[in-house]
Amino acid sequence: MRPFLCIAALVALVVLSLALGAASLSQDGGWLIWVSRLPRTAAALLAGAGLALAGVVVQQVVQNRLVEPSLTGTPEAAMLGLLAVTLIAPGMAVAGKMLVAAGSALAGMLGFLALADRVPRQDPMLLPIVGLVYGGILGATATWFAWSADLMQYLGTWRLGEFSGVVQGRYEWLWAVAALAALLYVVADRITILGLGETQARSLGLNYGRTRALGLIVVSMLTALVLVTVGVFPFVGLVAPNLISRWRGDNLRANLGVTALFGASLVLAADVLGRLIRYPYEIPAATVFAVFGAGVFLWLLHARPGRAHG
């Protein structure tokens, strides 16, 4: 019954998203839906799914459920790469910008992992705090470069995750999330073993370094795709995997699709809510989700452990 209710809720959100907007559908409604509202809805679903999957991989790599891409400095590193592209090669194609952002995100993630190896694992809260400080340093560096080069407007656009500017022709790169999700499903068992730690993973015959590198590349690509297209969304990669794990256990292969759908639904719900609170004006979906995600994060700090079986 629960899966049926979840699917029904998702369908209801999609219908509401397509129907909601300042412009009336009474004239040229089909054109408006096709050019603007359908791309916006699809972008919200794909961004949410991608960030939820990125959160799953990051948590397995660092063996900490309180970590997600926005708590590792990955988005800030990607923004530094985008700033460099804007200064050096402003006319570069979108594909090139995404590759540069992905490479920068990967470099930022490697920096975080280097710090994580030196953080005691007894207290799970230490690693997210280190990630916040590390991300803050990278963010401050990006702000200084943007201010020096008069690019603060660009930086503000990347930091403010929202979908008001999404139209046909400006979101299609997000469909790459589906390909990356399929790749993660193929290697789901390896990612699960990765979460056992290096010693146990190697004892089970896993090529730890190669699998870890693959996971980090996927996370970097997902982060870059979402950042370049719609901006940064905090807490999605934290909330979706943790809530699904508490509901369904820790079977990663069984949970992967559900986690992606749940993340997609949450981001779409945040976008719809942001359009309703001060209709016909909008509150950015990232702002709405940040309030919700912060509350869930605080709850996770004090909640009892969830189900550990799958």
N, C-alpha and C positions, 0 to 999 in steps of 0.2 A: 504493500500500500504506500509506503514511504517513497519509493522511486516514482510511482505514479504522481504523487502530490508534488514532488520536486520538478518533474517534467511539466506538469500543469502550471506550476508557478513560473517556470522559465518561459513557457509559451505566453502566459499572461503578461509578463514583463516585455516580451518582444512586441506583442500587439500594442501595449500601452506606449512603448517607445516610438513605434511607427505612427501612432495617432497623435502623439503629443508634440506641440510646437506652436509658435506664435502665428504662423501662416495657416490659413484655412485650407482644408482639403476639398472644399466645394468646387473649386475651379483648378484644373490641371493637377488634381490630387495624385494621379498616377505618376506623372512626371516628377512631382515634388518628392514622393516616396522613393522613387528609383534613384534620383540624383542625390538626395540629401539624407533622408531619414533611414533608408535601408543601409547605406554605407556607414552612417553613424552607429546604428545598432550593431552591425557586423563588427565594426572597429572595437566597440566596447566589449563584445563577447570574445573576440580574438585576443585583445590586450589582457583581459582578465584571465583567460585560459593560459596564455603564455607566462604571465607573472606567477600564477599558481604553480605551474610546472617548474619554473625556475626556482621557486622556493623549496619544492620537494628535493631537487637535486642539491641545492646548497646545504640544506639540513643534513642530507646523507654524507656529503663530503666533509663537513666540519663536525658531524656527530653532535649536533646541538639543535633542538627544536625551536629555540628562541631566536634563530638567525634567519634572515632572508636577504635577498639582494640589496634592498635599500638600507640594510644595516651592515653592509660590508664595504661601502664606498664605491660599489660598482657603477651606479648611475652617475655619481660625481666624476669618476674617471672617464666615463663615456662622454660627459659634457666637456671635459678638458680636450678630448680628441676632436669633438665637433667644433670647439672654439678654434683649435689649431687649423682645421680644414677651412673654416670661415675666413681666417686671416691669410692663409697661404694660398688656398685654391678655392675661392668663393664660388666658382662656376662648376665645381665638381658635381657629377650626377648623383642622384639619391643613393644608388647602389654603392658608389664609392664612399659616400659619407657614412653609410651603415657599416661598411667594412672597417673604416677607420674607427668608428664608435665602438664596434665589437672588439677590435684589437685593443683599444684603450681600456674598455671594460675588463678584458681579460688580464691586462697588465695590472689594473687596479685590484682585481680579485686575487692575483698572485701575491700582491703586496699584503693584502689582508691575511692570506693563508700563512705568509711568512711571520706575521705578528701572532696569528692564532697558534702556531707551533710553540710559541714561548709563553702562552697564557695557561695557568693551571686550570685543569678541567674539573676540579672538585666543585666549584660553584658555577653553574651554567649561566649565571647572569653576567659573569665577567666578560665573556666573549662578545655579547651584544653591546656592552658598554665600550669595549675597545673598538668595535665596529663603528659605533656612533662618533667616537672621537676621531677615528681615522677618516670617516666620511666627512666630518666637519672640517678637517684640515684640507682635504681635497676640494670641498665646496668653497672654502675661503680662498683657496688658490684660484679656482675658476672665477670667482667673483672679482678678484683683483685683476686678473687678465681681462675679463669682460669690461670692467670699469676703465682700465687703462686704454683699451681699444675702442671704447664707446659701443660696446656690444651687449649692454645690460638688458636691452629689450629681447635679444635672442635668448639670453640665459634665462630670463623670466618666463619666456614661452616654454622652454624645455622643462623648467622646474614645475610649471603649473599644468598638471595633467588634466586635460579636458577635451571634449569632443565637438565643440561648437564649430570648429573650422573643418571638420571632416566632411568631404563631399566625394562624389565619384571621381576617381583618378588620383586621390590623395591618401588612400589608405590601403591599397591593394597589396603592398609589401607585407602587411600583417598576415596574409594568407600563408606565408612561410612558417608561421607558428604551427600550422597543421602538419607540415612536413617534419618539423622538429619534434612534435608530439609523437608522431609515428616512430621516429628514431628512438625516442626515449622508451616507447613501449617495447621495442625490439630488445633493448639492453636493460630492461627494468630489473631483471634478476641480478645483473652485474652491479647495478646501482645499489640494490638492496645489500649485497655483500659488501660493497664499498662502505656502507654505514656501520659495519662491524669493526672497522679500524684496520690499519695497515697490516698488523701482525696476523690477525685472524683471516683477513682477506687473502693474503699471500699463502697461508697454510691451506686454504681451500682451492688454490690453483688460479686465483684471479691475477691477471696482469694489473696490479694496483696503479702503477703510474699511467698506463695507457687509458684505463677506465676513468681515472680521476681527470686526466687531461680532456677526455671526450666530454665529461660532465661539465667542466668549466667552460669549454668552447660553446656548448649548447646554452649555458646560462648567459654567457656574454652575447651570443646572437639574439636570444630572446630579449634581453635587456635593451640592446641597441635597436631592435625592431620597434619596440614599444616607445622608447625615448624619442627616436627620430620622428615617429609618426604622430604620437599624441602626448608625449611628455612623461614625467615621472609619476608613479602611483605607489605610495608607501603602504606597507603592511599587507598587501594582497598575498604575497608569497609566504607570509607568516600565518595569516588567519585561515586561509583555505586548507592547506595541508594539515594543520593542527586540529581543526574542527572535524574534518573527514576522518582523520586517524582516531579521534576519540569516538566517533560514531561506528566506524567499520573495522577498526584494528589496523595493523601495520603491514598488510599484504599489499606491497607497492604496485605489483602488476594489476591486481584487482581494483585498486583505488585510483590508478592514474587517470583514467577517463572521468571518474566521478569528481576527482579533485579539479580537473580542468573545467568541467561543467559548472562546478560550484564557484570557482573563481570567476568564471565568465558571468554567472548570474549575479554575483555580488557587485561586480563593477558596473554591470548594466543597471542594477537596482540603485547604485549610488548616482549614476548619471540621470536616471528618471527622477529620483528624489531631488537632485540638485535643480532640475527643471521645474519641479512642482513647488518648492518651498517659497520662492518669490516670483512665481509666474506673472508675467511672461519673461522676467529676467532669469538668469541662470547663476547657480553657484557651481564652481568647477567640481567635477566628479571626484577628483583626487582629494579635495578639501573635505567633502562629505565622507569619503571612505577613511580618511585619516582620523576623523573623530571616532568613527565606529571601530577602526582597527586599533587605536590606542586603548579603547575600553576593553577590547578582547585581549590585547596584550597584557594589561593589568590583571585581568581575570586569569589568564594562563599562569601568571606568576604565583597565584595563590590556590589554584585549583588542584585537586588530586589528580594523579596520573590516570590517563584513560586506558582503554582496552589495549592490550599488547599482543593479542592474537589476531589472526587473519583468516 
